[in-house]
Amino acid sequence: MVEFPKTGNPGRPRQPIQVLLSELRYAQVVKTRIGGRIVDIRKRIVYGREEEIAKSEISTSYIERQNLTLRQENNRLTRKTLGYSKNDNWLGYQAVFYMTHYNFVRTHDGLKIPKVEPVQGKVYRKYKKQTPMMSLGVTNHVWSLRELLQFPYYKISTK
């Protein structure tokens, strides 16, 4: 947000404007359909330079998988259910809890590390399961739900 200085003149002050980050890269996949069948797929760069974004990196599959997982695991996002969120505050609280659980408690098969352990002359392949935060080095263990719920999320200022 860019705030404009007060002019001292009468009248409504100028509204702040939003400015995009310089490191933002945004691309779009445009699909052309004829009779319900996809006949052409074009990749278009909306924000950023072509030298910075490889055409092979432009894909919707990762975000679509993330959106599906989010919708399936969060009843508050599903309309016409008892858990649907009408209040933005409670939806925000639940979203923060879900993202924290997803990154600290839930292990992901795509992040597992193979461990080879020989046992009585045979080699058994075992895996060390990881969470996204373990793979980034933020934590060194899979958190339990109890540990997550007891972690001090924020401090309330008493001003």
Long-range contacts (C-beta under 8 A, 24 or more apart in sequence): 20-47, 24-48, 25-52, 25-53, 27-53, 27-57, 27-58, 28-58, 29-58, 29-59, 29-60, 70-98, 73-98, 74-98, 96-153, 100-148, 101-145, 101-148, 102-132, 103-131, 103-132, 103-133, 104-131, 104-133, 104-139, 104-142, 104-143, 104-148, 105-131, 105-142, 105-143, 105-144, 105-145, 105-148, 106-131, 107-131, 107-142, 108-132, 111-135
